[in-house]
Amino acid sequence: MKVELMEILVCPTCRGNLDLSIAKQEGDEIVEGVLTCTECGETYPIVNTIPNMLPPSLRG
């Protein structure tokens, strides 16, 4: 995931702002990390550069 995406991403559950926690970064690409909603507290993992923005009830 590119860092620039943080400007447009919002929580799909409540439309709140997201905080980014980076576990692994290569250049301007976030490889592993977590997005956390500042409003509802829901978390969305970033795995292999792809943020999983599905609501928790739809994740498998």
Predicted model as a PDB file, atoms N, CA, C, CB and O in Angstrom, pLDDT in the B-factor column:
MODEL        1                                                                  
ATOM      1  N   MET A   1       0.841  -1.156   0.000  1.00 94.00           N  
ATOM      2  CA  MET A   1       0.000   0.000   0.000  1.00 94.00           C  
ATOM      3  C   MET A   1       0.897   1.233   0.000  1.00 94.00           C  
ATOM      4  CB  MET A   1      -0.963  -0.010   1.208  1.00 94.00           C  
ATOM      5  O   MET A   1       1.857   1.305   0.767  1.00 94.00           O  
ATOM      6  N   LYS A   2       0.600   2.158  -0.820  1.00 94.00           N  
ATOM      7  CA  LYS A   2       1.341   3.418  -0.861  1.00 94.00           C  
ATOM      8  C   LYS A   2       0.900   4.320   0.286  1.00 94.00           C  
ATOM      9  CB  LYS A   2       1.136   4.130  -2.217  1.00 94.00           C  
ATOM     10  O   LYS A   2      -0.284   4.375   0.618  1.00 94.00           O  
ATOM     11  N   VAL A   3       1.844   5.021   0.887  1.00 91.00           N  
ATOM     12  CA  VAL A   3       1.555   5.914   2.002  1.00 91.00           C  
ATOM     13  C   VAL A   3       0.537   6.982   1.589  1.00 91.00           C  
ATOM     14  CB  VAL A   3       2.850   6.577   2.510  1.00 91.00           C  
ATOM     15  O   VAL A   3      -0.267   7.417   2.413  1.00 91.00           O  
ATOM     16  N   GLU A   4       0.562   7.402   0.336  1.00 92.00           N  
ATOM     17  CA  GLU A   4      -0.331   8.454  -0.147  1.00 92.00           C  
ATOM     18  C   GLU A   4      -1.813   8.075  -0.024  1.00 92.00           C  
ATOM     19  CB  GLU A   4      -0.006   8.776  -1.595  1.00 92.00           C  
ATOM     20  O   GLU A   4      -2.673   8.954   0.030  1.00 92.00           O  
ATOM     21  N   LEU A   5      -2.110   6.783   0.021  1.00 92.00           N  
ATOM     22  CA  LEU A   5      -3.500   6.337   0.139  1.00 92.00           C  
ATOM     23  C   LEU A   5      -4.139   6.784   1.449  1.00 92.00           C  
ATOM     24  CB  LEU A   5      -3.573   4.826   0.026  1.00 92.00           C  
ATOM     25  O   LEU A   5      -5.364   6.866   1.534  1.00 92.00           O  
ATOM     26  N   MET A   6      -3.348   7.069   2.457  1.00 91.00           N  
ATOM     27  CA  MET A   6      -3.887   7.493   3.747  1.00 91.00           C  
ATOM     28  C   MET A   6      -4.712   8.772   3.622  1.00 91.00           C  
ATOM     29  CB  MET A   6      -2.755   7.701   4.746  1.00 91.00           C  
ATOM     30  O   MET A   6      -5.571   9.042   4.461  1.00 91.00           O  
ATOM     31  N   GLU A   7      -4.456   9.555   2.585  1.00 93.00           N  
ATOM     32  CA  GLU A   7      -5.202  10.799   2.369  1.00 93.00           C  
ATOM     33  C   GLU A   7      -6.657  10.542   1.995  1.00 93.00           C  
ATOM     34  CB  GLU A   7      -4.535  11.624   1.281  1.00 93.00           C  
ATOM     35  O   GLU A   7      -7.515  11.391   2.236  1.00 93.00           O  
ATOM     36  N   ILE A   8      -6.947   9.371   1.405  1.00 95.00           N  
ATOM     37  CA  ILE A   8      -8.310   9.112   0.925  1.00 95.00           C  
ATOM     38  C   ILE A   8      -9.021   7.973   1.643  1.00 95.00           C  
ATOM     39  CB  ILE A   8      -8.273   8.811  -0.534  1.00 95.00           C  
ATOM     40  O   ILE A   8     -10.237   7.830   1.516  1.00 95.00           O  
ATOM     41  N   LEU A   9      -8.279   7.157   2.399  1.00 95.00           N  
ATOM     42  CA  LEU A   9      -8.904   6.022   3.075  1.00 95.00           C  
ATOM     43  C   LEU A   9      -9.662   6.453   4.324  1.00 95.00           C  
ATOM     44  CB  LEU A   9      -7.854   4.987   3.442  1.00 95.00           C  
ATOM     45  O   LEU A   9      -9.194   7.292   5.094  1.00 95.00           O  
ATOM     46  N   VAL A  10     -10.850   5.857   4.513  1.00 96.00           N  
ATOM     47  CA  VAL A  10     -11.626   6.034   5.735  1.00 96.00           C  
ATOM     48  C   VAL A  10     -12.129   4.663   6.174  1.00 96.00           C  
ATOM     49  CB  VAL A  10     -12.817   7.035   5.520  1.00 96.00           C  
ATOM     50  O   VAL A  10     -12.115   3.712   5.392  1.00 96.00           O  
ATOM     51  N   CYS A  11     -12.567   4.565   7.408  1.00 95.00           N  
ATOM     52  CA  CYS A  11     -13.100   3.314   7.935  1.00 95.00           C  
ATOM     53  C   CYS A  11     -14.385   2.947   7.186  1.00 95.00           C  
ATOM     54  CB  CYS A  11     -13.366   3.430   9.461  1.00 95.00           C  
ATOM     55  O   CYS A  11     -15.305   3.760   7.112  1.00 95.00           O  
ATOM     56  N   PRO A  12     -14.458   1.737   6.633  1.00 92.00           N  
ATOM     57  CA  PRO A  12     -15.668   1.340   5.908  1.00 92.00           C  
ATOM     58  C   PRO A  12     -16.864   1.097   6.836  1.00 92.00           C  
ATOM     59  CB  PRO A  12     -15.391   0.086   5.098  1.00 92.00           C  
ATOM     60  O   PRO A  12     -18.005   1.032   6.377  1.00 92.00           O  
ATOM     61  N   THR A  13     -16.606   0.964   8.119  1.00 91.00           N  
ATOM     62  CA  THR A  13     -17.679   0.713   9.077  1.00 91.00           C  
ATOM     63  C   THR A  13     -18.374   2.003   9.508  1.00 91.00           C  
ATOM     64  CB  THR A  13     -17.129  -0.007  10.297  1.00 91.00           C  
ATOM     65  O   THR A  13     -19.602   2.080   9.518  1.00 91.00           O  
ATOM     66  N   CYS A  14     -17.570   3.026   9.867  1.00 94.00           N  
ATOM     67  CA  CYS A  14     -18.171   4.249  10.411  1.00 94.00           C  
ATOM     68  C   CYS A  14     -17.728   5.531   9.704  1.00 94.00           C  
ATOM     69  CB  CYS A  14     -17.842   4.359  11.866  1.00 94.00           C  
ATOM     70  O   CYS A  14     -18.191   6.616  10.056  1.00 94.00           O  
ATOM     71  N   ARG A  15     -16.849   5.423   8.724  1.00 95.00           N  
ATOM     72  CA  ARG A  15     -16.301   6.562   7.972  1.00 95.00           C  
ATOM     73  C   ARG A  15     -15.353   7.433   8.792  1.00 95.00           C  
ATOM     74  CB  ARG A  15     -17.429   7.416   7.452  1.00 95.00           C  
ATOM     75  O   ARG A  15     -15.099   8.588   8.450  1.00 95.00           O  
ATOM     76  N   GLY A  16     -14.831   6.859   9.883  1.00 96.00           N  
ATOM     77  CA  GLY A  16     -13.864   7.579  10.716  1.00 96.00           C  
ATOM     78  C   GLY A  16     -12.483   7.609  10.085  1.00 96.00           C  
ATOM     79  O   GLY A  16     -12.209   6.893   9.122  1.00 96.00           O  
ATOM     80  N   ASN A  17     -11.618   8.446  10.640  1.00 96.00           N  
ATOM     81  CA  ASN A  17     -10.232   8.526  10.175  1.00 96.00           C  
ATOM     82  C   ASN A  17      -9.464   7.288  10.615  1.00 96.00           C  
ATOM     83  CB  ASN A  17      -9.545   9.804  10.708  1.00 96.00           C  
ATOM     84  O   ASN A  17      -9.825   6.636  11.594  1.00 96.00           O  
ATOM     85  N   LEU A  18      -8.399   6.972   9.878  1.00 97.00           N  
ATOM     86  CA  LEU A  18      -7.587   5.795  10.168  1.00 97.00           C  
ATOM     87  C   LEU A  18      -6.178   6.198  10.579  1.00 97.00           C  
ATOM     88  CB  LEU A  18      -7.538   4.863   8.954  1.00 97.00           C  
ATOM     89  O   LEU A  18      -5.579   7.096   9.987  1.00 97.00           O  
ATOM     90  N   ASP A  19      -5.655   5.519  11.606  1.00 97.00           N  
ATOM     91  CA  ASP A  19      -4.254   5.659  11.993  1.00 97.00           C  
ATOM     92  C   ASP A  19      -3.482   4.497  11.396  1.00 97.00           C  
ATOM     93  CB  ASP A  19      -4.089   5.705  13.547  1.00 97.00           C  
ATOM     94  O   ASP A  19      -4.002   3.384  11.308  1.00 97.00           O  
ATOM     95  N   LEU A  20      -2.259   4.742  10.990  1.00 96.00           N  
ATOM     96  CA  LEU A  20      -1.419   3.729  10.362  1.00 96.00           C  
ATOM     97  C   LEU A  20      -0.310   3.297  11.307  1.00 96.00           C  
ATOM     98  CB  LEU A  20      -0.826   4.255   9.050  1.00 96.00           C  
ATOM     99  O   LEU A  20       0.417   4.126  11.855  1.00 96.00           O  
ATOM    100  N   SER A  21      -0.189   1.992  11.491  1.00 97.00           N  
ATOM    101  CA  SER A  21       0.919   1.407  12.241  1.00 97.00           C  
ATOM    102  C   SER A  21       1.691   0.520  11.269  1.00 97.00           C  
ATOM    103  CB  SER A  21       0.411   0.589  13.503  1.00 97.00           C  
ATOM    104  O   SER A  21       1.144  -0.450  10.744  1.00 97.00           O  
ATOM    105  N   ILE A  22       2.949   0.847  11.030  1.00 97.00           N  
ATOM    106  CA  ILE A  22       3.757   0.144  10.038  1.00 97.00           C  
ATOM    107  C   ILE A  22       4.638  -0.899  10.715  1.00 97.00           C  
ATOM    108  CB  ILE A  22       4.620   1.137   9.239  1.00 97.00           C  
ATOM    109  O   ILE A  22       5.398  -0.585  11.631  1.00 97.00           O  
ATOM    110  N   ALA A  23       4.528  -2.151  10.250  1.00 97.00           N  
ATOM    111  CA  ALA A  23       5.393  -3.222  10.740  1.00 97.00           C  
ATOM    112  C   ALA A  23       6.577  -3.439   9.787  1.00 97.00           C  
ATOM    113  CB  ALA A  23       4.588  -4.530  10.904  1.00 97.00           C  
ATOM    114  O   ALA A  23       7.679  -3.764  10.229  1.00 97.00           O  
ATOM    115  N   LYS A  24       6.345  -3.257   8.477  1.00 97.00           N  
ATOM    116  CA  LYS A  24       7.399  -3.438   7.483  1.00 97.00           C  
ATOM    117  C   LYS A  24       7.140  -2.499   6.314  1.00 97.00           C  
ATOM    118  CB  LYS A  24       7.472  -4.917   7.001  1.00 97.00           C  
ATOM    119  O   LYS A  24       6.030  -2.431   5.787  1.00 97.00           O  
ATOM    120  N   GLN A  25       8.176  -1.783   5.921  1.00 96.00           N  
ATOM    121  CA  GLN A  25       8.066  -0.844   4.810  1.00 96.00           C  
ATOM    122  C   GLN A  25       9.262  -1.008   3.894  1.00 96.00           C  
ATOM    123  CB  GLN A  25       7.964   0.611   5.318  1.00 96.00           C  
ATOM    124  O   GLN A  25      10.389  -1.186   4.357  1.00 96.00           O  
ATOM    125  N   GLU A  26       9.015  -0.946   2.587  1.00 95.00           N  
ATOM    126  CA  GLU A  26      10.077  -0.993   1.582  1.00 95.00           C  
ATOM    127  C   GLU A  26       9.905   0.221   0.682  1.00 95.00           C  
ATOM    128  CB  GLU A  26      10.038  -2.333   0.751  1.00 95.00           C  
ATOM    129  O   GLU A  26       8.987   0.270  -0.137  1.00 95.00           O  
ATOM    130  N   GLY A  27      10.782   1.189   0.835  1.00 92.00           N  
ATOM    131  CA  GLY A  27      10.656   2.432   0.075  1.00 92.00           C  
ATOM    132  C   GLY A  27       9.395   3.162   0.496  1.00 92.00           C  
ATOM    133  O   GLY A  27       9.178   3.401   1.684  1.00 92.00           O  
ATOM    134  N   ASP A  28       8.557   3.520  -0.481  1.00 89.00           N  
ATOM    135  CA  ASP A  28       7.300   4.199  -0.160  1.00 89.00           C  
ATOM    136  C   ASP A  28       6.125   3.224  -0.093  1.00 89.00           C  
ATOM    137  CB  ASP A  28       7.012   5.282  -1.194  1.00 89.00           C  
ATOM    138  O   ASP A  28       4.966   3.639  -0.068  1.00 89.00           O  
ATOM    139  N   GLU A  29       6.430   1.940  -0.064  1.00 95.00           N  
ATOM    140  CA  GLU A  29       5.406   0.886  -0.033  1.00 95.00           C  
ATOM    141  C   GLU A  29       5.324   0.266   1.364  1.00 95.00           C  
ATOM    142  CB  GLU A  29       5.714  -0.210  -1.090  1.00 95.00           C  
ATOM    143  O   GLU A  29       6.330  -0.195   1.904  1.00 95.00           O  
ATOM    144  N   ILE A  30       4.119   0.258   1.946  1.00 96.00           N  
ATOM    145  CA  ILE A  30       3.896  -0.394   3.234  1.00 96.00           C  
ATOM    146  C   ILE A  30       3.579  -1.853   2.947  1.00 96.00           C  
ATOM    147  CB  ILE A  30       2.737   0.299   4.052  1.00 96.00           C  
ATOM    148  O   ILE A  30       2.569  -2.151   2.309  1.00 96.00           O  
ATOM    149  N   VAL A  31       4.420  -2.756   3.405  1.00 97.00           N  
ATOM    150  CA  VAL A  31       4.281  -4.178   3.129  1.00 97.00           C  
ATOM    151  C   VAL A  31       3.395  -4.848   4.183  1.00 97.00           C  
ATOM    152  CB  VAL A  31       5.663  -4.852   3.083  1.00 97.00           C  
ATOM    153  O   VAL A  31       2.515  -5.639   3.842  1.00 97.00           O  
ATOM    154  N   GLU A  32       3.624  -4.533   5.454  1.00 98.00           N  
ATOM    155  CA  GLU A  32       2.866  -5.115   6.558  1.00 98.00           C  
ATOM    156  C   GLU A  32       2.518  -4.005   7.539  1.00 98.00           C  
ATOM    157  CB  GLU A  32       3.671  -6.256   7.262  1.00 98.00           C  
ATOM    158  O   GLU A  32       3.326  -3.111   7.788  1.00 98.00           O  
ATOM    159  N   GLY A  33       1.317  -4.068   8.092  1.00 98.00           N  
ATOM    160  CA  GLY A  33       0.918  -3.081   9.085  1.00 98.00           C  
ATOM    161  C   GLY A  33      -0.550  -3.216   9.440  1.00 98.00           C  
ATOM    162  O   GLY A  33      -1.207  -4.197   9.093  1.00 98.00           O  
ATOM    163  N   VAL A  34      -1.045  -2.210  10.139  1.00 97.00           N  
ATOM    164  CA  VAL A  34      -2.438  -2.208  10.585  1.00 97.00           C  
ATOM    165  C   VAL A  34      -2.993  -0.793  10.477  1.00 97.00           C  
ATOM    166  CB  VAL A  34      -2.561  -2.740  12.046  1.00 97.00           C  
ATOM    167  O   VAL A  34      -2.335   0.181  10.843  1.00 97.00           O  
ATOM    168  N   LEU A  35      -4.209  -0.703   9.970  1.00 97.00           N  
ATOM    169  CA  LEU A  35      -4.962   0.547   9.980  1.00 97.00           C  
ATOM    170  C   LEU A  35      -5.968   0.443  11.117  1.00 97.00           C  
ATOM    171  CB  LEU A  35      -5.675   0.820   8.593  1.00 97.00           C  
ATOM    172  O   LEU A  35      -6.681  -0.555  11.223  1.00 97.00           O  
ATOM    173  N   THR A  36      -6.033   1.462  11.969  1.00 97.00           N  
ATOM    174  CA  THR A  36      -6.948   1.462  13.109  1.00 97.00           C  
ATOM    175  C   THR A  36      -7.840   2.692  13.041  1.00 97.00           C  
ATOM    176  CB  THR A  36      -6.169   1.425  14.449  1.00 97.00           C  
ATOM    177  O   THR A  36      -7.353   3.811  12.885  1.00 97.00           O  
ATOM    178  N   CYS A  37      -9.140   2.482  13.159  1.00 97.00           N  
ATOM    179  CA  CYS A  37     -10.094   3.582  13.122  1.00 97.00           C  
ATOM    180  C   CYS A  37     -10.024   4.376  14.424  1.00 97.00           C  
ATOM    181  CB  CYS A  37     -11.525   3.055  12.882  1.00 97.00           C  
ATOM    182  O   CYS A  37     -10.040   3.801  15.513  1.00 97.00           O  
ATOM    183  N   THR A  38      -9.948   5.699  14.302  1.00 97.00           N  
ATOM    184  CA  THR A  38      -9.884   6.557  15.482  1.00 97.00           C  
ATOM    185  C   THR A  38     -11.257   6.739  16.122  1.00 97.00           C  
ATOM    186  CB  THR A  38      -9.300   7.915  15.113  1.00 97.00           C  
ATOM    187  O   THR A  38     -11.349   7.205  17.257  1.00 97.00           O  
ATOM    188  N   GLU A  39     -12.321   6.379  15.414  1.00 96.00           N  
ATOM    189  CA  GLU A  39     -13.681   6.548  15.934  1.00 96.00           C  
ATOM    190  C   GLU A  39     -14.208   5.271  16.597  1.00 96.00           C  
ATOM    191  CB  GLU A  39     -14.620   6.967  14.808  1.00 96.00           C  
ATOM    192  O   GLU A  39     -14.575   5.293  17.772  1.00 96.00           O  
ATOM    193  N   CYS A  40     -14.247   4.155  15.850  1.00 95.00           N  
ATOM    194  CA  CYS A  40     -14.856   2.927  16.376  1.00 95.00           C  
ATOM    195  C   CYS A  40     -13.831   1.906  16.869  1.00 95.00           C  
ATOM    196  CB  CYS A  40     -15.717   2.293  15.313  1.00 95.00           C  
ATOM    197  O   CYS A  40     -14.203   0.928  17.518  1.00 95.00           O  
ATOM    198  N   GLY A  41     -12.546   2.118  16.571  1.00 95.00           N  
ATOM    199  CA  GLY A  41     -11.499   1.230  17.051  1.00 95.00           C  
ATOM    200  C   GLY A  41     -11.284  -0.025  16.230  1.00 95.00           C  
ATOM    201  O   GLY A  41     -10.432  -0.844  16.576  1.00 95.00           O  
ATOM    202  N   GLU A  42     -12.035  -0.198  15.148  1.00 95.00           N  
ATOM    203  CA  GLU A  42     -11.870  -1.381  14.296  1.00 95.00           C  
ATOM    204  C   GLU A  42     -10.488  -1.355  13.649  1.00 95.00           C  
ATOM    205  CB  GLU A  42     -12.983  -1.443  13.207  1.00 95.00           C  
ATOM    206  O   GLU A  42      -9.954  -0.286  13.355  1.00 95.00           O  
ATOM    207  N   THR A  43      -9.912  -2.541  13.429  1.00 95.00           N  
ATOM    208  CA  THR A  43      -8.594  -2.632  12.800  1.00 95.00           C  
ATOM    209  C   THR A  43      -8.697  -3.339  11.455  1.00 95.00           C  
ATOM    210  CB  THR A  43      -7.603  -3.372  13.719  1.00 95.00           C  
ATOM    211  O   THR A  43      -9.536  -4.216  11.249  1.00 95.00           O  
ATOM    212  N   TYR A  44      -7.821  -2.931  10.555  1.00 96.00           N  
ATOM    213  CA  TYR A  44      -7.776  -3.480   9.197  1.00 96.00           C  
ATOM    214  C   TYR A  44      -6.317  -3.793   8.868  1.00 96.00           C  
ATOM    215  CB  TYR A  44      -8.396  -2.477   8.146  1.00 96.00           C  
ATOM    216  O   TYR A  44      -5.490  -2.884   8.798  1.00 96.00           O  
ATOM    217  N   PRO A  45      -5.994  -5.077   8.664  1.00 96.00           N  
ATOM    218  CA  PRO A  45      -4.600  -5.460   8.436  1.00 96.00           C  
ATOM    219  C   PRO A  45      -4.124  -5.111   7.022  1.00 96.00           C  
ATOM    220  CB  PRO A  45      -4.429  -6.952   8.681  1.00 96.00           C  
ATOM    221  O   PRO A  45      -4.900  -5.081   6.066  1.00 96.00           O  
ATOM    222  N   ILE A  46      -2.830  -4.852   6.931  1.00 97.00           N  
ATOM    223  CA  ILE A  46      -2.154  -4.701   5.641  1.00 97.00           C  
ATOM    224  C   ILE A  46      -1.229  -5.894   5.525  1.00 97.00           C  
ATOM    225  CB  ILE A  46      -1.363  -3.321   5.521  1.00 97.00           C  
ATOM    226  O   ILE A  46      -0.317  -6.052   6.336  1.00 97.00           O  
ATOM    227  N   VAL A  47      -1.453  -6.746   4.515  1.00 96.00           N  
ATOM    228  CA  VAL A  47      -0.661  -7.958   4.318  1.00 96.00           C  
ATOM    229  C   VAL A  47      -0.186  -7.988   2.880  1.00 96.00           C  
ATOM    230  CB  VAL A  47      -1.480  -9.238   4.661  1.00 96.00           C  
ATOM    231  O   VAL A  47      -0.984  -7.877   1.950  1.00 96.00           O  
ATOM    232  N   ASN A  48       1.122  -8.138   2.699  1.00 97.00           N  
ATOM    233  CA  ASN A  48       1.718  -8.173   1.354  1.00 97.00           C  
ATOM    234  C   ASN A  48       1.290  -6.975   0.521  1.00 97.00           C  
ATOM    235  CB  ASN A  48       1.334  -9.465   0.633  1.00 97.00           C  
ATOM    236  O   ASN A  48       0.916  -7.122  -0.642  1.00 97.00           O  
ATOM    237  N   THR A  49       1.344  -5.802   1.113  1.00 96.00           N  
ATOM    238  CA  THR A  49       1.043  -4.488   0.515  1.00 96.00           C  
ATOM    239  C   THR A  49      -0.449  -4.241   0.273  1.00 96.00           C  
ATOM    240  CB  THR A  49       1.777  -4.353  -0.793  1.00 96.00           C  
ATOM    241  O   THR A  49      -0.798  -3.203  -0.290  1.00 96.00           O  
ATOM    242  N   ILE A  50      -1.331  -5.141   0.671  1.00 95.00           N  
ATOM    243  CA  ILE A  50      -2.764  -4.999   0.381  1.00 95.00           C  
ATOM    244  C   ILE A  50      -3.544  -4.779   1.678  1.00 95.00           C  
ATOM    245  CB  ILE A  50      -3.300  -6.250  -0.366  1.00 95.00           C  
ATOM    246  O   ILE A  50      -3.549  -5.645   2.553  1.00 95.00           O  
ATOM    247  N   PRO A  51      -4.210  -3.611   1.806  1.00 95.00           N  
ATOM    248  CA  PRO A  51      -5.040  -3.397   2.989  1.00 95.00           C  
ATOM    249  C   PRO A  51      -6.362  -4.150   2.849  1.00 95.00           C  
ATOM    250  CB  PRO A  51      -5.298  -1.888   3.206  1.00 95.00           C  
ATOM    251  O   PRO A  51      -7.031  -4.049   1.820  1.00 95.00           O  
ATOM    252  N   ASN A  52      -6.739  -4.904   3.880  1.00 95.00           N  
ATOM    253  CA  ASN A  52      -8.004  -5.621   3.879  1.00 95.00           C  
ATOM    254  C   ASN A  52      -9.040  -4.697   4.512  1.00 95.00           C  
ATOM    255  CB  ASN A  52      -7.898  -6.995   4.652  1.00 95.00           C  
ATOM    256  O   ASN A  52      -9.154  -4.621   5.736  1.00 95.00           O  
ATOM    257  N   MET A  53      -9.792  -3.995   3.665  1.00 94.00           N  
ATOM    258  CA  MET A  53     -10.754  -3.016   4.121  1.00 94.00           C  
ATOM    259  C   MET A  53     -12.170  -3.572   4.241  1.00 94.00           C  
ATOM    260  CB  MET A  53     -10.750  -1.850   3.196  1.00 94.00           C  
ATOM    261  O   MET A  53     -13.127  -2.807   4.371  1.00 94.00           O  
ATOM    262  N   LEU A  54     -12.310  -4.895   4.198  1.00 92.00           N  
ATOM    263  CA  LEU A  54     -13.624  -5.478   4.389  1.00 92.00           C  
ATOM    264  C   LEU A  54     -14.072  -5.295   5.832  1.00 92.00           C  
ATOM    265  CB  LEU A  54     -13.618  -6.963   4.009  1.00 92.00           C  
ATOM    266  O   LEU A  54     -13.254  -5.399   6.747  1.00 92.00           O  
ATOM    267  N   PRO A  55     -15.359  -5.024   6.054  1.00 84.00           N  
ATOM    268  CA  PRO A  55     -15.847  -4.978   7.425  1.00 84.00           C  
ATOM    269  C   PRO A  55     -15.611  -6.330   8.101  1.00 84.00           C  
ATOM    270  CB  PRO A  55     -17.351  -4.601   7.461  1.00 84.00           C  
ATOM    271  O   PRO A  55     -15.594  -7.360   7.426  1.00 84.00           O  
ATOM    272  N   PRO A  56     -15.432  -6.339   9.408  1.00 81.00           N  
ATOM    273  CA  PRO A  56     -15.097  -7.569  10.129  1.00 81.00           C  
ATOM    274  C   PRO A  56     -16.069  -8.717   9.855  1.00 81.00           C  
ATOM    275  CB  PRO A  56     -15.060  -7.294  11.607  1.00 81.00           C  
ATOM    276  O   PRO A  56     -15.648  -9.873   9.805  1.00 81.00           O  
ATOM    277  N   SER A  57     -17.328  -8.430   9.681  1.00 83.00           N  
ATOM    278  CA  SER A  57     -18.308  -9.490   9.463  1.00 83.00           C  
ATOM    279  C   SER A  57     -18.138 -10.182   8.113  1.00 83.00           C  
ATOM    280  CB  SER A  57     -19.701  -8.925   9.569  1.00 83.00           C  
ATOM    281  O   SER A  57     -18.675 -11.273   7.918  1.00 83.00           O  
ATOM    282  N   LEU A  58     -17.407  -9.580   7.180  1.00 85.00           N  
ATOM    283  CA  LEU A  58     -17.227 -10.168   5.841  1.00 85.00           C  
ATOM    284  C   LEU A  58     -15.850 -10.795   5.631  1.00 85.00           C  
ATOM    285  CB  LEU A  58     -17.452  -9.111   4.788  1.00 85.00           C  
ATOM    286  O   LEU A  58     -15.593 -11.381   4.579  1.00 85.00           O  
ATOM    287  N   ARG A  59     -14.962 -10.677   6.620  1.00 80.00           N  
ATOM    288  CA  ARG A  59     -13.625 -11.269   6.488  1.00 80.00           C  
ATOM    289  C   ARG A  59     -13.676 -12.766   6.707  1.00 80.00           C  
ATOM    290  CB  ARG A  59     -12.647 -10.629   7.479  1.00 80.00           C  
ATOM    291  O   ARG A  59     -14.453 -13.256   7.527  1.00 80.00           O  
ATOM    292  N   GLY A  60     -12.851 -13.490   5.976  1.00 71.00           N  
ATOM    293  CA  GLY A  60     -12.826 -14.942   6.111  1.00 71.00           C  
ATOM    294  C   GLY A  60     -11.596 -15.480   6.735  1.00 71.00           C  
ATOM    295  O   GLY A  60     -11.467 -16.693   6.899  1.00 71.00           O  
TER     296      GLY A  60                                                      
ENDMDL                                                                          
END                                                                             
